[in-house]
């Protein structure tokens, strides 16, 4: 069996570079079932539970005390 190491190295580099980009999320407002967030310093966005942004941030749950987010998941 012949292994193509150059393809493996390229795939590893692409996976590493994709995961190396951090997503910076700040929660600026909390409500029952909703949260206002800023992503990577951009404009504020109102997310409802279950909603996912183009940046890969999904609101799993929210109440007036906390929000649970899935980031790049």
C-alpha angles and dihedrals in degrees: 000000000000118000120209102216096179091060091046091050091049092049091049091050092049093049092047094048092048092051094043093071106092121209113221112209126180123187109216101168137024132201136158104289094354141075135188111223140175117214121204091343094302131130121309115267129197110223125193121207108282095020118127125200125220087253090063100256115139126186108225098176140345141183134161092284107041149001128217113210134185109214122197089345 
